[in-house]
Amino acid sequence: MSFKTTKVQAQAANIGGISELKGDASVLRDQPYGAELDFNIQQMDDVRTTNGRVGITFLDDSIVRLTEHSKLVITEYVYDPDPSKGKMALRFANGTARFVSSKLGKIDKKNISLSTPTADIAIRGTDFTCTVDELGRSLIILLPDANGVSSGEILVTTAMGTVTLNKPYEATTVNVFESTPSKPVILDLTLEIIDNMLIVNPPKEDPLYAEEQGISNSGAILDIDYLEFEDLEFDYLAEDSLEFSELDINYLDVNFFEDLLAVIQELDTLGDQALATGSLVQGTRFGQDLTTQITTFTQDDTLILERAVTQSTKLSLNISQGYTIILLQDGKTQQVLVNGGGDSTIKITQGSG
């Protein structure tokens, strides 16, 4: 793929170009440049999105896609006909980036270095997404290939250890570089959810960058011309303006990244055996299950199950043991497996008889 050279771009080796663009993005080099399709990308470029998305295709056909409020720094890129001499080093600084490595092996995977403020990422294969919030916390998710199986393998490393992701939608989180990555868990996600929901809060405006862009942010109330507001002419009470339906819900107006961090951190406390079986509890949902009306939670090394309808039951179980629980209340039967079941069976019958 070839990319055009614009007059504003500095004379340096082009390592790829912008192949996808929707909305607002910019490239910081010797000065900020507005992003446009076919804009040449160079080593040390700082690519940022605001209310937009951008895709970059490199000379080796690797692709990086950024969602809104993201920042990517290309710290090193060397393209050579000999794959062993090629190099790529990228730093995902903020937001969400999806990396798809070249299927042609034009750069040896051992020479590709990817990082966040809190983790280093080594790839073998791979299609994955990485989200970094304003605190530098990282969420890395391995994505499937076109056939729905693992696209490869990822090693996520910090100063305290390494975890391996090798299953579709397997994920880990890192809070600080001096901590161990969380134990891998498989998330119940789709590519569409990841593309549309993993958007972090906008970063605080860089004053220097704002000044270079000519952006005024004085906030002085005297600077506001209230006569320019067209909203003053709009009748908000007219024609169904007070109605609200499911179609009006903005599903992006949530911090989905924070929710995923909380889920993974909670799963990380459930113990090695629970993670090895893939699920601590089967037959009811963890937390409050409105279908079975069973509430399940952990407390230290204890798993607690409660059900209170016309009858009340509360079980406190060793989180590392396996149980088959049969609960019969007022003619309604619930079966719950803990750690896959095991040899211990607990049967509770309640109700008038």
C-alpha positions in Angstrom: 0.0 0.0 0.0 1.4 3.4 -0.9 0.5 6.7 0.8 0.8 10.2 -0.6 3.2 12.8 0.7 1.8 16.2 1.7 3.7 19.5 1.7 3.4 19.9 5.5 5.0 16.6 6.3 8.6 16.6 7.4 11.1 14.8 5.1 11.7 11.5 6.8 11.2 7.8 6.1 7.5 6.9 5.7 6.7 3.7 7.6 3.0 3.5 6.7 -0.1 5.7 6.5 -3.6 6.4 7.7 -5.8 3.9 6.0 -9.0 4.5 7.9 -10.5 7.7 9.3 -13.8 8.7 10.9 -14.1 11.9 12.8 -11.3 13.9 14.4 -7.7 12.8 14.8 -4.3 14.4 14.6 -0.6 13.5 14.3 1.9 15.3 16.5 5.4 15.5 14.9 7.3 18.7 14.6 3.9 20.3 15.0 0.3 19.0 15.1 -1.2 17.9 11.7 -4.8 17.2 11.1 -5.3 13.5 10.1 -6.5 12.6 6.7 -6.6 9.5 4.6 -3.3 8.4 3.1 -1.4 10.8 5.4 2.1 9.3 5.7 3.2 8.0 9.2 6.7 8.3 10.4 8.8 7.0 13.3 8.2 8.9 16.6 4.8 10.1 15.5 2.2 10.7 18.3 -1.2 9.8 16.9 -4.2 11.0 18.8 -8.0 10.8 18.4 -10.6 13.0 20.0 -14.2 12.4 18.8 -12.9 10.1 16.0 -11.3 6.8 15.0 -8.2 6.2 12.9 -6.6 3.1 11.4 -2.9 2.9 10.5 -1.4 0.4 8.1 2.3 -0.2 8.3 4.7 -1.3 5.6 4.6 -4.8 6.9 0.8 -4.8 6.6 0.3 -4.7 10.4 -2.7 -2.6 11.4 -3.4 -0.5 14.5 -6.9 1.0 15.0 -7.6 3.6 17.6 -11.0 4.4 19.1 -12.1 7.8 20.5 -9.8 9.6 23.0 -6.8 7.4 22.3 -3.1 8.0 22.0 -0.4 5.9 20.3 3.3 6.7 20.1 5.4 4.9 17.4 8.7 4.8 19.2 10.5 2.7 16.6 9.9 1.1 13.2 12.5 -0.4 10.9 11.3 -2.2 7.8 13.8 -4.6 6.1 13.4 -7.3 3.4 15.0 -9.6 6.0 12.3 -10.1 8.7 15.0 -10.7 11.3 16.3 -7.1 10.8 12.9 -5.5 11.0 11.7 -3.8 14.2 8.5 -2.3 15.6 8.0 -0.6 18.9 4.6 0.9 19.8 3.4 2.5 23.0 -0.4 2.5 23.7 -0.6 5.6 26.0 -4.3 6.1 26.4 -7.6 4.8 25.1 -8.2 1.7 23.2 -6.1 0.3 20.4 -6.6 -2.9 18.3 -3.5 -4.4 16.9 -3.6 -6.9 14.0 -0.2 -8.3 13.1 0.8 -9.1 9.5 0.0 -12.6 8.4 3.0 -12.4 6.0 5.7 -12.4 8.8 7.5 -9.4 7.3 8.9 -8.6 10.8 9.9 -11.4 13.3 7.5 -11.4 16.2 10.4 -11.4 18.6 11.3 -7.9 17.2 7.9 -6.4 17.9 7.7 -4.6 21.2 4.4 -3.3 22.4 3.8 -1.6 25.7 1.4 0.4 28.0 2.3 2.6 31.0 2.0 -0.6 33.2 2.8 -3.6 31.0 4.9 -5.0 28.2 3.2 -7.1 25.5 4.9 -9.8 23.4 2.9 -11.3 20.6 2.9 -14.5 18.6 0.4 -14.4 15.9 -2.0 -12.0 17.0 -5.1 -9.9 17.0 -5.7 -8.2 20.3 -7.1 -5.1 21.9 -5.5 -3.0 24.6 -7.3 -0.4 26.7 -5.5 2.1 28.9 -7.2 4.6 31.2 -6.1 7.9 32.6 -4.4 6.2 35.5 -2.4 3.9 33.2 -4.3 0.8 34.1 -4.3 -1.7 31.3 -6.8 -4.2 30.0 -5.5 -6.6 27.3 -7.9 -9.0 25.5 -6.9 -11.6 22.9 -9.3 -11.7 20.0 -10.3 -14.7 17.8 -9.4 -15.1 14.1 -11.8 -15.3 11.3 -12.7 -18.9 12.2 -13.5 -18.0 15.8 -10.4 -19.7 17.3 -7.4 -18.1 18.9 -5.5 -15.7 16.7 -2.3 -16.5 18.4 -0.7 -15.9 21.8 0.1 -12.9 24.0 2.5 -12.6 26.9 1.7 -9.8 29.3 4.7 -8.9 31.5 5.3 -6.6 34.4 8.1 -6.3 36.9 6.5 -9.0 39.0 5.6 -11.7 36.4 4.1 -12.8 33.1 0.7 -14.2 32.1 -0.1 -15.9 28.8 -3.3 -15.3 26.8 -4.1 -18.0 24.2 -7.9 -18.4 24.1 -10.4 -16.2 22.3 -11.5 -13.2 24.5 -9.1 -14.2 27.2 -8.1 -11.1 29.2 -5.9 -9.8 31.9 -5.5 -6.5 33.7 -2.6 -4.6 35.2 -2.9 -1.7 37.7 0.8 -0.8 38.1 4.0 -2.1 36.6 5.1 -3.3 40.0 2.2 -5.7 40.4 1.5 -9.1 38.8 -1.0 -9.2 35.9 -4.4 -10.6 37.0 -5.0 -14.2 36.3 -6.4 -14.7 32.8 -10.2 -15.0 32.5 -12.4 -15.4 29.4 -14.9 -12.6 28.9 -18.3 -13.0 27.5 -17.9 -10.3 24.8 -18.1 -9.8 21.0 -16.0 -7.8 18.6 -18.9 -5.3 18.3 -19.1 -4.8 22.0 -15.4 -4.2 22.2 -15.4 -1.7 19.3 -18.3 0.3 20.7 -17.9 0.1 24.5 -14.3 0.1 25.3 -14.0 3.9 25.2 -12.3 5.5 28.2 -13.0 9.0 29.5 -11.5 11.8 27.5 -8.0 12.7 28.9 -7.4 16.1 30.4 -6.5 18.7 27.8 -2.8 19.3 27.3 -2.4 23.1 27.7 0.6 23.2 25.3 -1.3 21.2 22.7 -4.4 23.4 23.1 -2.2 26.5 22.7 -0.6 25.0 19.5 -4.1 24.3 18.1 -5.3 27.8 18.9 -7.9 26.5 21.3 -9.2 28.9 23.9 -10.4 27.5 27.2 -10.5 30.5 29.4 -14.0 29.7 30.7 -14.6 33.3 31.5 -18.3 33.9 31.8 -18.0 37.3 30.3 -16.8 35.8 27.1 -20.0 34.0 26.5 -22.5 35.6 24.1 -25.8 34.2 25.3 -27.6 35.7 22.3 -25.8 33.2 20.0 -27.5 30.2 21.6 -30.1 28.8 19.1 -31.4 26.6 21.9 -33.3 29.6 23.3 -35.7 29.3 20.3 -36.4 25.6 20.8 -39.6 24.5 22.6 -38.5 21.5 24.6 -42.1 20.8 25.6 -43.4 20.4 22.1 -44.1 17.1 20.2 -43.1 14.2 22.4 -39.9 15.9 23.7 -40.7 14.5 27.2 -41.1 10.9 26.0 -38.3 8.5 26.6 -37.9 5.0 25.1 -35.3 2.3 24.9 -34.2 3.9 21.6 -33.1 7.0 23.5 -30.6 5.1 25.7 -27.0 6.0 25.0 -25.2 2.7 25.8 -21.9 4.5 25.4 -22.7 6.8 28.3 -21.2 4.2 30.7 -17.7 3.4 31.8 -17.6 -0.1 30.4 -13.9 -0.3 31.0 -14.3 0.3 34.7 -17.0 -2.4 34.8 -14.7 -4.9 33.1 -11.9 -4.1 35.5 -14.2 -4.7 38.5 -15.4 -8.0 37.0 -11.9 -9.3 36.4 -10.6 -8.2 39.8 -13.5 -10.0 41.5 -12.9 -13.2 39.5 -9.2 -12.9 40.5 -10.2 -13.4 44.1 -12.1 -16.6 43.7 -9.1 -18.9 43.8 -7.0 -21.0 41.5 -9.4 -23.9 41.4 -12.4 -21.7 40.4 -10.3 -20.3 37.5 -9.1 -23.7 36.4 -12.7 -25.0 36.0 -13.7 -21.9 34.2 -16.6 -21.2 36.5 -16.9 -21.3 40.3 -20.7 -21.7 40.3 -23.0 -23.4 37.8 -26.8 -23.4 37.8 -27.1 -19.8 39.1 -25.4 -16.5 38.3 -22.7 -15.1 40.5 -24.2 -12.2 42.5 -28.0 -11.7 42.6 -29.7 -14.0 40.1 -33.3 -12.8 39.5 -34.2 -16.1 37.7 -33.2 -18.6 40.4 -33.6 -15.9 43.2 -30.3 -17.1 44.7 -27.7 -14.6 45.8 -24.1 -15.9 45.6 -21.0 -14.1 46.8 -17.7 -14.8 48.5 -16.3 -13.7 51.8 -12.6 -14.4 52.4 -12.3 -18.2 51.7 -16.1 -18.8 52.0 -18.7 -19.1 49.3 -22.2 -18.0 50.5 -25.5 -18.9 48.8 -28.7 -17.4 50.0 -32.3 -17.8 48.8 -35.2 -16.2 50.6 -38.7 -16.3 49.1 -41.4 -17.9 51.2 -38.6 -20.0 52.9 -35.1 -18.9 53.7 -31.8 -20.8 53.2 -28.2 -19.8 53.7 -25.2 -22.0 53.0 -21.6 -21.1 53.8 -19.2 -23.4 51.9 -15.4 -23.8 51.6 -14.5 -22.0 48.3 -11.9 -24.7 47.4 -14.2 -27.7 47.7 -16.7 -29.2 45.2 -20.4 -29.5 46.0 -23.7 -30.5 44.4 -26.5 -28.6 46.0 -30.1 -29.6 45.5 -32.6 -27.1 47.0 -36.3 -27.9 47.1 -38.4 -25.0 48.4 -42.2 -25.1 48.1 -42.2 -27.6 45.3 -39.5 -25.7 43.2 -36.2 -27.4 42.7 -32.8 -25.7 42.1 -29.5 -27.5 41.4 -26.2 -25.7 41.8 -22.8 -27.0 41.2 -19.8 -25.5 43.0 -16.4 -26.2 41.5 -17.9 -28.6 39.1 -19.8 -30.6 41.7 -17.5 -33.2 43.4 -18.4 -36.0 45.9 -20.3 -33.8 48.4 -24.0 -33.5 47.9 -26.2 -31.2 50.0 -30.0 -31.6 49.7 -32.3 -29.1 51.4 -36.1 -29.6 51.4 -38.4 -26.8 52.7 -42.1 -26.1 52.5 -45.4 -27.5 53.7 -45.8 -31.0 52.9 
